[in-house]
């Protein structure tokens, strides 16, 4: 019997108020780990341009922790941090 072992997710660390194109093309957003928050929302977008939120938003000053999504994206994974929150995006 063979066992399928899931490979580790790729991390992307973001620590400034910026727009980050985490990945282009299709993939899976596993989770966002919030290590430190600021007074700015975190927008999660399935696209390579623009700012229209279509996956989700983590509100400004959200509690530190791990937020699981486990959702597919097709165009790309784009994260907009309105404040200097320190986050790690886990994706494949």
Backbone as JSON, one array per atom type, in Angstrom:
{
  "sequence": "XXXXXXXXXXXXXXXXXXXXXXXXXXXXXXXXXXXXXXXXXXXXXXXXXXXXXXXXXXXXXXXXXXXXXXXXXXXXXXXXXXXXXXXXXXXX",
  "N": [[0.85, -1.17, 0.0], [0.59, 2.19, -0.85], [1.48, 5.39, 0.46], [0.31, 8.62, 0.35], [2.02, 11.56, 0.68], [1.65, 14.82, 1.72], [3.19, 17.63, 0.39], [5.04, 20.39, 1.82], [3.6, 23.65, 2.28], [4.22, 26.65, 0.4], [5.78, 29.48, 1.77], [5.07, 33.02, 2.02], [6.27, 35.95, 3.16], [5.04, 38.96, 4.44], [5.44, 42.29, 5.43], [4.87, 44.98, 5.33], [2.87, 47.87, 4.41], [1.51, 47.23, 1.48], [1.16, 46.06, -1.95], [1.17, 42.76, -2.9], [2.06, 40.42, -5.26], [1.63, 37.29, -4.86], [1.53, 34.82, -6.18], [1.36, 33.86, -9.62], [-1.04, 32.56, -11.81], [-2.76, 29.35, -11.4], [-3.58, 27.89, -8.17], [-3.5, 27.07, -4.63], [-4.72, 28.67, -1.8], [-3.75, 28.15, 1.34], [-3.52, 29.11, 4.08], [-3.41, 32.09, 6.13], [-1.12, 33.42, 8.26], [-1.19, 35.49, 10.93], [1.03, 37.41, 12.5], [1.5, 39.82, 13.71], [-0.54, 42.64, 14.05], [-1.91, 45.55, 12.37], [-3.5, 48.75, 11.97], [-4.98, 48.27, 9.51], [-6.72, 46.75, 6.84], [-6.51, 43.41, 5.4], [-6.52, 42.39, 2.2], [-7.61, 39.82, 0.05], [-7.1, 38.44, -3.03], [-8.12, 36.95, -6.09], [-6.45, 37.3, -8.69], [-4.32, 39.11, -11.0], [-4.09, 41.76, -11.13], [-5.51, 44.9, -10.11], [-7.87, 45.62, -7.4], [-10.16, 44.48, -6.46], [-11.78, 42.67, -4.11], [-12.12, 39.21, -3.96], [-11.74, 36.8, -2.75], [-11.44, 37.09, 0.06], [-11.41, 39.12, 3.1], [-9.4, 40.18, 5.76], [-10.1, 41.83, 8.63], [-9.1, 45.14, 9.78], [-6.71, 45.34, 12.39], [-7.1, 42.71, 13.27], [-7.17, 39.78, 15.35], [-4.1, 38.17, 16.32], [-3.11, 35.12, 14.82], [-3.86, 32.01, 13.1], [-5.44, 31.84, 10.05], [-7.46, 29.88, 8.22], [-8.04, 29.02, 4.83], [-8.03, 27.31, 2.51], [-8.7, 27.33, -0.29], [-9.11, 27.31, -3.83], [-7.4, 29.2, -6.35], [-7.42, 30.86, -9.53], [-6.42, 32.79, -11.38], [-4.35, 34.1, -10.07], [-2.63, 34.86, -6.99], [-3.1, 37.54, -5.0], [-2.22, 39.86, -2.57], [-3.23, 42.51, -0.59], [-2.04, 44.65, 1.73], [-3.17, 46.98, 3.9], [-2.08, 48.16, 6.07], [0.91, 47.9, 8.11], [0.96, 45.12, 8.83], [2.31, 42.04, 10.02], [2.54, 39.26, 8.26], [2.27, 35.81, 7.19], [1.8, 34.16, 4.25], [0.51, 31.11, 3.3], [0.74, 28.94, 0.7], [0.15, 27.03, -2.34]],
  "CA": [[0.0, 0.0, 0.0], [1.4, 3.42, -0.89], [0.96, 6.49, 1.25], [0.51, 9.93, -0.27], [2.46, 12.54, 1.66], [1.46, 16.19, 1.24], [4.37, 18.48, 0.52], [4.84, 21.61, 2.59], [3.14, 24.82, 1.54], [5.22, 27.69, 0.18], [5.46, 30.68, 2.55], [5.4, 34.36, 1.54], [6.21, 36.84, 4.32], [4.73, 40.36, 4.1], [5.52, 43.06, 6.68], [4.66, 46.41, 5.08], [1.65, 48.23, 3.7], [1.94, 47.06, 0.1], [0.46, 45.08, -2.78], [2.1, 41.67, -3.18], [1.6, 39.34, -6.14], [2.23, 36.11, -4.23], [1.7, 33.81, -7.23], [0.61, 34.04, -10.86], [-1.57, 31.28, -12.25], [-3.63, 28.69, -10.43], [-2.98, 27.35, -6.97], [-4.36, 26.93, -3.46], [-4.39, 29.44, -0.61], [-3.99, 27.3, 2.5], [-3.78, 29.89, 5.29], [-2.65, 33.31, 6.41], [-0.72, 33.48, 9.67], [-1.03, 36.88, 11.33], [1.93, 37.46, 13.64], [1.34, 41.14, 14.33], [-1.52, 43.37, 13.25], [-1.91, 47.01, 12.37], [-4.82, 49.32, 11.69], [-5.23, 48.2, 8.08], [-7.27, 45.46, 6.42], [-5.73, 42.55, 4.51], [-7.41, 41.98, 1.13], [-7.15, 38.6, -0.61], [-7.67, 38.59, -4.36], [-7.8, 35.99, -7.15], [-6.19, 38.09, -9.89], [-2.94, 39.63, -11.1], [-4.19, 43.22, -11.18], [-6.71, 45.43, -9.48], [-8.02, 45.54, -5.95], [-11.49, 43.97, -6.11], [-11.65, 41.48, -3.24], [-13.01, 38.14, -4.37], [-11.53, 35.63, -1.89], [-11.8, 37.47, 1.42], [-10.76, 40.24, 3.77], [-9.17, 40.1, 7.2], [-10.35, 43.21, 9.07], [-8.02, 45.87, 10.44], [-6.44, 44.99, 13.79], [-7.6, 41.37, 13.57], [-6.35, 39.09, 16.35], [-3.04, 37.33, 15.81], [-3.51, 33.73, 14.74], [-3.84, 31.39, 11.78], [-6.74, 31.89, 9.39], [-7.44, 28.88, 7.16], [-8.92, 29.25, 3.68], [-8.08, 26.08, 1.7], [-9.47, 27.64, -1.49], [-8.37, 27.4, -5.09], [-7.44, 30.44, -7.14], [-7.14, 30.51, -10.92], [-5.64, 33.81, -12.08], [-3.17, 34.42, -9.28], [-2.91, 35.22, -5.6], [-2.66, 38.92, -4.76], [-2.53, 40.28, -1.21], [-3.04, 43.95, -0.35], [-2.01, 44.99, 3.16], [-3.38, 48.42, 4.04], [-1.2, 48.57, 7.16], [2.16, 47.13, 8.18], [0.8, 43.86, 9.54], [3.32, 41.03, 9.71], [1.78, 38.04, 7.94], [2.85, 34.8, 6.33], [0.8, 33.54, 3.41], [0.89, 29.74, 2.98], [0.05, 28.62, -0.55], [0.82, 26.13, -3.27]],
  "C": [[0.9, 1.24, 0.0], [0.69, 4.51, -0.1], [1.3, 7.79, 0.54], [0.87, 10.93, 0.82], [2.35, 13.93, 1.04], [2.73, 16.99, 1.45], [4.04, 19.75, 1.28], [4.34, 22.74, 1.7], [4.28, 25.82, 1.42], [4.84, 28.92, 1.01], [5.84, 31.97, 1.81], [5.19, 35.31, 2.71], [6.0, 38.28, 3.84], [4.73, 41.15, 5.4], [5.33, 44.56, 6.5], [3.29, 46.63, 4.45], [1.99, 48.24, 2.21], [0.97, 46.16, -0.65], [1.47, 44.03, -3.18], [1.44, 40.66, -4.1], [2.31, 38.08, -5.67], [2.49, 35.04, -5.28], [0.87, 34.2, -8.44], [0.17, 32.65, -11.33], [-2.38, 30.62, -11.15], [-2.85, 28.12, -9.25], [-4.0, 27.23, -5.87], [-3.84, 27.85, -2.36], [-4.76, 28.57, 0.58], [-4.39, 28.15, 3.71], [-3.0, 31.19, 5.27], [-2.39, 33.33, 7.9], [-0.44, 34.94, 9.99], [-0.19, 36.89, 12.61], [1.83, 38.76, 14.42], [0.4, 41.94, 13.45], [-1.32, 44.88, 13.33], [-3.32, 47.47, 12.01], [-5.06, 49.39, 10.18], [-5.71, 46.81, 7.7], [-6.3, 44.72, 5.5], [-6.7, 42.01, 3.47], [-6.79, 40.82, 0.37], [-7.88, 38.48, -1.94], [-7.2, 37.48, -5.29], [-7.67, 36.78, -8.44], [-4.73, 38.49, -9.91], [-2.92, 41.14, -11.19], [-5.45, 43.62, -10.44], [-6.77, 45.18, -7.99], [-9.4, 45.06, -5.52], [-11.35, 42.66, -5.35], [-12.63, 40.42, -3.71], [-12.72, 36.81, -3.64], [-11.93, 35.98, -0.46], [-11.03, 38.66, 1.92], [-10.59, 39.9, 5.24], [-9.24, 41.55, 7.69], [-9.12, 43.83, 9.73], [-7.92, 45.46, 11.9], [-7.03, 43.65, 14.2], [-6.66, 40.69, 14.56], [-5.27, 38.24, 15.68], [-3.53, 35.88, 15.82], [-3.4, 33.23, 13.31], [-5.25, 31.33, 11.25], [-6.69, 30.97, 8.17], [-8.46, 29.22, 6.08], [-9.11, 27.97, 2.87], [-8.98, 26.27, 0.48], [-8.55, 27.7, -2.7], [-8.43, 28.82, -5.63], [-6.97, 30.09, -8.54], [-6.25, 31.51, -11.65], [-4.33, 34.12, -11.38], [-3.6, 34.79, -7.87], [-2.26, 36.56, -5.3], [-3.14, 39.32, -3.37], [-2.26, 41.77, -1.1], [-3.14, 44.17, 1.15], [-2.09, 46.5, 3.29], [-2.55, 49.01, 5.18], [0.01, 47.66, 7.18], [2.01, 45.89, 9.06], [1.9, 42.9, 9.11], [2.6, 39.7, 9.53], [2.63, 37.08, 7.12], [1.71, 34.14, 5.58], [1.31, 32.15, 3.05], [0.06, 29.29, 1.79], [0.79, 27.51, -1.29], [0.34, 26.43, -4.67]]
}
